[in-house]
């Protein structure tokens, strides 16, 4: 029976990805998610208000 061991040899065509050197800046993404979430929340309350008004 043969046992497999992890060898440090690199396979051809296989690119190893290590940790990123620069942290990603996600402040713009967070702001965009908050804006879209606010729009969805406001529209939901608007439709709910119309529902209550007509009932």
Buried (B, 14 or more C-beta within 10 A) or exposed (E): EEEEEEEEEEEEEEEEEEEEEEEEEEEEEEEEEEEEEEEEEEEEEEEEEEEEEEE
